[in-house]
Amino acid sequence: MASIQIERTNNENGLSLLRRFNKRIQGAGIVKAVRGNRYKERNKSPLTRKKRALNQLRRRTEIIALVKLGKLPDKMSKPNS
């Protein structure tokens, strides 16, 4: 990010200094960038993705085995409402 420096002039009050600072920040696109990153999630690490994939495969094989044994219905259907 760009660093924004604002110096107070001798006759400038705090409110106009703040207004000038805000204009510079918005002009530089810093506010837009920060708001865009607000809800961004981190990328999962390769190890975490691998563990999740292995767990899904394990669970899928367990379900297939239970269906073959007749302990689970062939298709999981919603109850009639």
LUMLUM-207379 format. One record per atom (N, C-alpha, C): x, y, z; residue in three letters. Coordinates in steps of 0.2 Angstrom, whole numbers, plus 5000, padded with zeros to 4 digits. Each point is the difference from the previous one (the first is absolute). Example, Ala and Ser with C-alpha at 12.3 -4.5 7.8 and 13.67 -1.06 7.14 Angstrom:
2
506649725039ALA
499650065000ALA
500450065000ALA
499850054996SER
500450065001SER
499650055003SER
REM end
This chain:
81
500449945000MET
499650065000MET
500450065000MET
499850054997ALA
500350075000ALA
500050035007ALA
500550035002SER
500050045006SER
499750074998SER
499650035004ILE
499750064999ILE
500350055006ILE
500250054998GLN
500350055005GLN
499650074999GLN
499850025005ILE
499650075000ILE
500350045005ILE
500250064999GLU
500350055005GLU
499550055001GLU
499950025006ARG
499650055002ARG
500350074998ARG
499650044997THR
500250074998THR
499950045006THR
500250065001ASN
500050045006ASN
499350035002ASN
499550014995ASN
499450025001ASN
499449945000ASN
500249944999GLU
499649954999GLU
499749975006GLU
499449995001ASN
499749975006ASN
500049924999ASN
499849965005GLY
500149935000GLY
499549974995GLY
499450035000LEU
499549974995LEU
500150014993LEU
500350054998SER
500250014993SER
500649954998SER
500549995005LEU
500549965000LEU
499849934999LEU
499549985004LEU
499749934999LEU
499749994993LEU
499650054998ARG
499750004994ARG
500549994994ARG
500550045000ARG
500549994995ARG
500349935000ARG
500249985006PHE
500349935001PHE
499549954997PHE
499450005001ASN
499549954998ASN
499950014992ASN
500150064997LYS
500050004993LYS
500649974997LYS
500550015003ARG
500749974997ARG
499949925001ARG
499749985005ILE
500049925001ILE
499549984995ILE
499450034999GLN
499649974995GLN
500350014993GLN
500350054998GLY
500350014994GLY
500649954998GLY
500349985005ALA
500549954999ALA
499749935000ALA
499449995001GLY
499749935000GLY
500149965006GLY
500250025005ILE
500249965006ILE
499349985003ILE
499550045001VAL
499449985003VAL
499649954996VAL
500150004993LYS
499749954996LYS
500349935001LYS
500750015000ALA
500449935001ALA
499849975007ALA
500050045005VAL
499949975007VAL
499349975000VAL
499550044998ARG
499349975000ARG
499949944996ARG
500449994994GLY
500049944996GLY
500349945004GLY
500550015004ASN
500349955004ASN
499749985006ASN
499550045002ARG
499649995006ARG
499849935002ARG
499749974995TYR
499749935001TYR
500449954996TYR
500650014998LYS
500349954997LYS
500349955004LYS
499949934998GLU
500349955004GLU
500649984998GLU
500449975005ARG
500749984998ARG
499949934996ARG
500549994996ASN
500149944996ASN
500149945005ASN
499749954999LYS
500249945004LYS
500749974998LYS
500449985005SER
500649974998SER
500049944996SER
500549984997PRO
499949934996PRO
499949945004PRO
500350005006LEU
499949955005LEU
499349995002LEU
499750065002THR
499350005002THR
499549984994THR
500250024994ARG
499649984994ARG
500049924999ARG
500649985001LYS
500249924999LYS
499649965005LYS
500050035007LYS
499749965005LYS
499250004999LYS
499850054998ARG
499250014998ARG
499849954995ARG
500450004995ALA
499949954994ALA
500049935002ALA
500549985004LEU
500149945003LEU
499449985004LEU
499850045004ASN
499449995005ASN
499449994995ASN
499950044995GLN
499449994996GLN
500049934996GLN
500649984998LEU
500149944997LEU
499849945005LEU
500350015006ARG
499849945005ARG
499350005001ARG
499750065001ARG
499350005002ARG
499549974994ARG
500250024994ARG
499749974994ARG
500049935000ARG
500649975001THR
500149925000THR
499649975006THR
499950045005GLU
499649975006GLU
499350004998GLU
499850054997ILE
499250004998ILE
499949954995ILE
500449994995ILE
499949954995ILE
500049935003ILE
500449995005ALA
500049935003ALA
499449995004ALA
499750065004LEU
499449995004LEU
499449994995LEU
500050034994VAL
499549994995VAL
500049934998VAL
500649974999LYS
500049934997LYS
499849955006LYS
500150025006LEU
499849965006LEU
499250015001LEU
499750054997GLY
499350015001GLY
499950045007GLY
500550035003LYS
499950045006LYS
499850074998LYS
500150024994LEU
499850074998LEU
499649994993LEU
499550044999PRO
499650004994PRO
500450024994PRO
499849974994ASP
500450024994ASP
500150074999ASP
499450045000LYS
500150074999LYS
499750035007LYS
500450055002MET
499750045005MET
499550054998MET
499449995002SER
499450044997SER
499850045006SER
499750064998LYS
499750045005LYS
499349975003LYS
499950015006PRO
499349975003PRO
499450044997PRO
499549974998ASN
499450034997ASN
499750055005ASN
499950064998SER
499750055004SER
499450034998SER
REM end
